Amino acid sequence: MAADSTDKRLHLVFSYWAFLFIAWGLYRFLFRLPEEIEEGVIKPVLWLGSVFWVVAVREKRPFFSSLGWTLKNIFPALYWGLGIGFILAFEGILVNWLKYGSFSFIQAPYQSVDVFLIALVLSIVTSICEETVFRGFILNRCLEIIKRENWVNILVSVGFALIHLPVVFFVYHYSIVPALIYFLLVFLMSLVSGYCFIKTKNIVSSVLIHTLWWWPIILFR
């Protein structure tokens, strides 16, 4: 009976990942809307709406606390998130400086305060959606079932990187080598985010890391 229960729980987690991969991949292939709509409306509805249904309806568990949205360990989560997030952000800035020899902004519109704030809000919303799903639900549930932290984190990070491939090919139109580099960077960020979540059991650390990691990519060419 215990084995059957474990199999069903793993099947639920994998089925959810597969659903999200197919649904989000089809959206990226078929549609191209303004980023404000995609990241600010469609992603929260699809990602958070679907994981809410799985947790509240299928699992019948508390939505926030079972996904790491809690005040427990909030200060360690802030320390880990801000500390490692700034390290990753600095690394991203340094890589761009070494590559281009300057700190020029990618687009003039980001020099506008209003557009900058919109981009900041969208990056936070994106981080909340993706970290809630992958760290709060998928990683958390796999750890409850498998209890092998390193292997689970690697597996979930592969799944996290794979779900970003549709945007690489259908939106950015990368060739194979840039796509592989992008995959590796997303995979490594996911590993770090997963490690901090495992240490703190609080999703705030992962959201901070995700947001701070992404900004050098947004701001600098």
C-alpha positions as CSV (number, residue, x, y, z in Angstrom):
1,M,0.0,0.0,0.0
2,A,2.8,2.4,0.9
3,A,4.5,1.7,-2.5
4,D,1.3,2.3,-4.3
5,S,0.8,5.7,-2.5
6,T,4.4,6.7,-3.4
7,D,3.9,5.8,-7.0
8,K,0.7,7.8,-7.2
9,R,2.3,10.9,-5.7
10,L,5.3,10.7,-8.1
11,H,2.9,10.2,-11.0
12,L,1.0,13.3,-9.9
13,V,4.1,15.4,-9.8
14,F,5.5,14.1,-13.1
15,S,2.0,14.5,-14.8
16,Y,1.8,18.1,-13.6
17,W,5.3,18.9,-14.9
18,A,4.4,17.2,-18.3
19,F,1.1,19.2,-18.5
20,L,2.9,22.5,-17.8
21,F,5.7,21.7,-20.3
22,I,3.2,20.9,-23.1
23,A,0.8,23.8,-22.3
24,W,3.5,26.4,-21.9
25,G,5.4,25.1,-24.9
26,L,2.3,25.2,-27.1
27,Y,1.6,28.7,-26.0
28,R,5.2,29.8,-26.8
29,F,4.9,28.2,-30.2
30,L,1.4,29.5,-31.1
31,F,1.2,33.0,-29.6
32,R,3.4,36.1,-29.1
33,L,1.8,38.8,-27.0
34,P,3.4,41.8,-25.2
35,E,5.6,40.7,-22.3
36,E,3.4,42.5,-19.8
37,I,0.5,40.2,-20.8
38,E,2.5,37.0,-21.0
39,E,4.5,37.4,-17.8
40,G,2.0,39.5,-15.8
41,V,-1.3,37.7,-16.7
42,I,-1.0,34.5,-18.7
43,K,1.9,32.9,-16.7
44,P,0.3,33.6,-13.3
45,V,-3.1,32.2,-14.5
46,L,-1.6,29.1,-16.1
47,W,1.2,28.3,-13.6
48,L,-0.3,29.4,-10.3
49,G,-3.8,28.5,-11.3
50,S,-2.9,25.0,-12.2
51,V,-0.7,24.3,-9.2
52,F,-3.5,25.7,-7.0
53,W,-5.9,23.2,-8.4
54,V,-3.4,20.3,-7.9
55,V,-2.6,21.3,-4.3
56,A,-6.1,22.3,-3.2
57,V,-8.3,19.9,-5.1
58,R,-6.1,16.8,-5.8
59,E,-3.9,16.8,-2.7
60,K,-6.3,18.7,-0.4
61,R,-3.4,20.4,1.3
62,P,-3.0,24.0,2.4
63,F,-1.8,26.0,-0.6
64,F,0.6,28.5,0.9
65,S,2.2,26.6,3.8
66,S,2.7,23.4,1.8
67,L,4.5,25.3,-0.9
68,G,7.0,27.1,1.3
69,W,5.1,30.4,1.6
70,T,5.5,30.8,5.4
71,L,7.1,33.1,7.9
72,K,9.0,30.1,9.3
73,N,12.8,30.6,8.8
74,I,12.1,33.9,7.1
75,F,15.3,35.6,8.2
76,P,17.6,32.7,7.1
77,A,15.6,32.7,3.8
78,L,16.3,36.5,3.4
79,Y,20.0,36.0,4.2
80,W,20.4,33.1,1.8
81,G,18.3,34.7,-0.9
82,L,19.9,38.2,-0.8
83,G,23.4,36.9,-0.2
84,I,23.5,34.3,-3.0
85,G,21.3,36.4,-5.2
86,F,23.7,39.4,-5.2
87,I,26.6,37.0,-5.8
88,L,24.9,35.6,-8.9
89,A,23.9,39.2,-10.0
90,F,27.5,40.4,-9.6
91,E,28.8,37.4,-11.5
92,G,26.3,38.2,-14.3
93,I,27.5,41.8,-14.5
94,L,31.1,40.7,-14.4
95,V,30.6,38.2,-17.3
96,N,28.9,40.9,-19.4
97,W,31.7,43.4,-18.7
98,L,34.4,40.8,-19.6
99,K,32.5,40.0,-22.8
100,Y,31.6,43.5,-23.9
101,G,34.1,45.7,-22.1
102,S,31.5,48.1,-20.8
103,F,28.3,48.4,-18.7
104,S,26.1,49.8,-21.3
105,F,22.4,49.2,-20.9
106,I,20.7,46.9,-23.3
107,Q,17.8,49.2,-24.3
108,A,17.2,52.9,-23.8
109,P,13.6,52.3,-22.6
110,Y,15.0,50.8,-19.4
111,Q,16.4,54.2,-18.6
112,S,12.8,55.3,-18.1
113,V,11.7,55.0,-14.5
114,D,8.2,53.8,-15.4
115,V,9.4,51.1,-17.8
116,F,12.1,50.1,-15.3
117,L,9.5,49.6,-12.6
118,I,7.2,47.6,-14.9
119,A,10.2,45.3,-15.7
120,L,11.0,45.0,-12.0
121,V,7.4,44.0,-11.2
122,L,7.3,41.5,-14.1
123,S,10.5,39.9,-13.0
124,I,9.2,39.5,-9.5
125,V,5.9,38.0,-10.7
126,T,7.8,35.6,-13.0
127,S,10.1,34.5,-10.1
128,I,7.1,34.0,-7.8
129,C,5.3,31.8,-10.4
130,E,8.3,29.7,-11.4
131,E,9.7,29.2,-7.9
132,T,6.3,28.4,-6.4
133,V,5.8,25.7,-9.0
134,F,9.3,24.2,-9.2
135,R,10.6,24.7,-5.7
136,G,7.4,25.0,-3.7
137,F,5.6,22.1,-5.4
138,I,7.7,19.9,-7.6
139,L,11.0,19.9,-5.5
140,N,9.1,19.9,-2.2
141,R,6.9,17.0,-3.2
142,C,9.8,15.0,-4.6
143,L,11.8,15.5,-1.4
144,E,8.9,14.2,0.6
145,I,8.8,11.1,-1.5
146,I,12.4,10.3,-2.4
147,K,14.4,12.0,0.4
148,R,17.6,12.2,-1.6
149,E,18.3,15.9,-1.7
150,N,21.1,16.2,-4.2
151,W,19.6,13.8,-6.8
152,V,16.1,15.4,-6.5
153,N,17.6,18.9,-6.9
154,I,19.4,17.8,-10.0
155,L,16.4,16.1,-11.5
156,V,14.1,19.1,-10.8
157,S,16.7,21.5,-12.2
158,V,16.7,19.5,-15.5
159,G,13.0,19.8,-15.6
160,F,13.2,23.5,-14.9
161,A,15.7,24.1,-17.6
162,L,13.7,22.0,-20.1
163,I,10.6,24.1,-19.6
164,H,12.5,27.2,-20.7
165,L,13.6,25.7,-24.0
166,P,10.4,26.7,-25.9
167,V,11.1,30.4,-25.3
168,V,14.7,29.8,-26.4
169,F,13.7,28.4,-29.8
170,F,10.2,29.9,-30.5
171,V,10.8,33.5,-29.1
172,Y,14.5,34.1,-29.0
173,H,15.3,31.9,-32.0
174,Y,18.6,30.8,-30.7
175,S,20.8,28.4,-32.5
176,I,22.0,25.2,-30.8
177,V,25.1,26.6,-29.1
178,P,23.5,29.7,-27.5
179,A,20.5,27.5,-26.6
180,L,22.8,25.0,-24.8
181,I,24.5,27.8,-22.9
182,Y,21.2,29.2,-21.9
183,F,20.0,25.8,-20.7
184,L,23.2,25.4,-18.6
185,L,22.8,28.8,-17.0
186,V,19.2,28.2,-16.1
187,F,20.0,24.7,-14.8
188,L,22.8,26.1,-12.6
189,M,20.5,28.9,-11.2
190,S,17.9,26.2,-10.5
191,L,20.4,24.1,-8.6
192,V,21.4,27.1,-6.4
193,S,17.7,28.0,-5.8
194,G,16.9,24.5,-4.9
195,Y,19.8,24.2,-2.5
196,C,18.7,27.3,-0.7
197,F,15.1,26.1,-0.6
198,I,16.2,22.8,0.9
199,K,18.2,24.6,3.6
200,T,15.5,27.1,4.5
201,K,12.2,25.4,3.5
202,N,11.0,28.9,2.6
203,I,10.2,30.0,-0.9
204,V,11.3,33.6,-0.3
205,S,15.0,32.6,-0.7
206,S,14.4,31.1,-4.1
207,V,12.3,34.0,-5.3
208,L,15.0,36.5,-4.3
209,I,17.7,34.4,-6.0
210,H,15.7,34.1,-9.2
211,T,14.9,37.8,-9.4
212,L,18.5,39.0,-8.6
213,W,20.0,36.4,-11.0
214,W,17.8,37.6,-13.9
215,W,18.4,41.3,-13.7
216,P,21.9,41.5,-15.2
217,I,20.5,39.6,-18.2
218,I,17.7,42.2,-18.5
219,L,19.8,45.3,-18.0
220,F,23.0,44.6,-19.8
221,R,23.8,43.3,-23.2
